[in-house]
Amino acid sequence: MTTATHEETLGFQTEVKQLLNLMIHSLYSNREIFLRELISNGADACDKLRYAALDNDALYENDSKLRIEIEHDRDANTVTVRDNGIGMNRDDVISNLGTIARSGTAEFLQQLSGEQQKDANLIGQFGVGFYSSFIVADEVTVRTRKAGSDHAEGIEWRSKGEGEFTVAQIEREAHGTEIILHLKEDAREFADDYRLQGLVRKYSDHIEVPVRMPKLETAKDDEGNPIEGSEVVTWETVNEATALWVRPKSDISDDEYKAFYKHVAHDFTDPLTWSHNKVEGKLEYTSLLYVPSRAPFDLYERDGARGVKLYVQRVFIMDDAEQFLPLYLRFIKGVLDTRDLSLNVSRELLQQDPKVDKIKGALTKRGLDMLKKLAKDKEQYQTFWNTFGSVLKEGPGEDAANREKIAELLRFATTHTDTAIQNQSLADYVERMKEGQQKIYYIVADSFNAAKSSPHLEIFRKKGIEVLLLSDRVDEWLMNHLTDFDGKSFADVAKGELDLGDVEDEEEKKAQEETAKSKEELVKQVKEALGASVQEVKVTNRLTDSPACVVLPEHEMGFQMRRIMEAAGQTLPEVKPILELNPSHPLVARLESTEGERFTELAHILLDQAIIAEGGHLDDPATYVKRLNSLLTA
Ligand SMILES: Nc1ncnc2c1ncn2[C@@H]1O[C@H](COP(=O)(O)OP(=O)(O)OP(=O)(O)O)[C@@H](O)[C@H]1O
């Protein structure tokens, strides 16, 4: 019997309350996952104790056979999950089971809508953990004691999941944690041996820690009849209890790989693919890497969880070891088990160890190979690309050595399909290049529609030359680092001189030169009229339908990048655009036949329109409107 002292009632952090509410409703149809979450936490707690005991054997308190036990009591309507892992002290309990200290939680919760299906998906991204107990329980009791602490420092935490919990100090002999779920009436089905065993096998077979359940054994007399009063309870291990990654690949079924993923990644959807490798030789490691099928809520958070679970010779060392994968592969989840690091390695030591870089190089290659294989299945790859494509696009900037490999994995929207779906590879583009075309053309804009309708594309459309349509925030940065693909360089159609290579013949070039010559006077006048608003005025052959467009010098930062940086509060030196005029457009012809004040007005209108068409903001929109109105009413 435990006597509780110092009982205190505390309130859940607001975020916990919100999450509990939503979780209970939206995960109802998936509620059996509570057991997986609790076993997962128990296994993590055992891993942590094994690690801490490397330095201090006494922490085992003479009980070094780490295990998880599951029992139920049909009369009391309870299920208990118990581990002899690291346990928690009072502070741990309050912060772990009363708050959610993950960054971005508040923003995450704001996205929840109250719609069951939608929220179940979002909550899955967040990871439900311990709180999933409340999907099946109307009261949860946690009894725990941190390994190595005094027996009097046990803690009992209790809650009905309705805004409050109590914490009290208790006497507790065993270290580790025991979680008692008092089942809701409609969750009685879980107080059943077969049901529980089935769930353990389904979700936790691959966990290295044995999961045991009690079995009642009765001695039999000579005639085979049970002897009354001879019942003894023996504990039977229900799961396979070997670390999955240690087993030979050929012995592991897809379902086992998938179940293990859910444990490692705290996800409850299947992964898209995985890659399991054992490496011997100079480096010795086993890696099991997964590509999830959906993004975690903190994919773009600076300090979001990333990296692999690190083991050294099967001993768990740390979660989220981010040193083994580059940032642009941060969506990859999995396990790395190596002999090349020492057991007392810490995050700081990892940063200095040259072997870490070698393993990182090898895992990066594995990750990229895994994606290359995935790309063979167009549908699956599209799911991957829609979810993580913009993260992979950070790759060429971060990892010059693998630039070519990453480039092969990129997918784009292009004028070939003219839809916003990014599903065309650079190899597809190159295959379709026109005779005489030397460059891969692209345009970057703030949105797909702005890119697709940009006046800069007019000549390309006319000549049937394909252009990549880029509109993700990361795109301009990507293109700054992608210099060539398959021997072809990239060209931004909104920058520098238009060069269509040999797609244009000599006659066309000559005709253009002649037109330019004949418009020299007009160009001069427009430049005078616009003054410092532009750096140059030219006649162009880029346009077929629009009267004018703005262009930037070749090596200037693009308009999109500028706007992103300015929105982030950076001040950038001003760049004046180059205004290019379409000599065969009626508005330009009209300009040519206008004089004086009207000429200046019309020139300004053409410039402002070109800026708007490119997606830019006018410095002085009111004056533009006034000029336009006066023109319309003239
Ligand atoms: N059986 C246990 N033994 C020791 N500590 C535990 C146990 N269960 C939970 N904890 C502590 O409580 C914390 C919160 O657990 P919870 O399951 O909510 O989240 P998590 O496992 O960290 O991540 P996720 O939300 O992705 O599942 C854990 O990180 C751990 O520190």
The ligand as an ORCA input file, in Angstrom:
! r2SCAN-3c Opt
* xyz 0 1
  N       7.466      5.165    -19.284
  C       8.157      6.297    -19.180
  N       9.303      6.335    -18.476
  C      10.024      7.475    -18.374
  N       9.677      8.631    -18.963
  C       8.543      8.656    -19.668
  C       7.715      7.508    -19.825
  N       6.658      7.852    -20.574
  C       6.819      9.150    -20.898
  N       7.945      9.642    -20.362
  C       8.487     11.003    -20.480
  O       7.464     11.851    -20.892
  C       7.802     12.516    -22.119
  C       6.571     12.775    -22.939
  O       6.075     11.570    -23.436
  P       5.179     11.542    -24.708
  O       4.860     10.139    -25.015
  O       4.025     12.444    -24.502
  O       6.046     12.190    -25.840
  P       7.385     11.648    -26.545
  O       7.504     10.186    -26.383
  O       8.508     12.494    -26.080
  O       7.162     12.040    -28.053
  P       5.889     11.813    -28.986
  O       4.922     12.913    -28.648
  O       6.425     12.017    -30.330
  O       5.353     10.456    -28.709
  C       8.814     11.600    -22.764
  O       9.685     12.317    -23.634
  C       9.565     11.061    -21.548
  O      10.554     11.978    -21.126
*
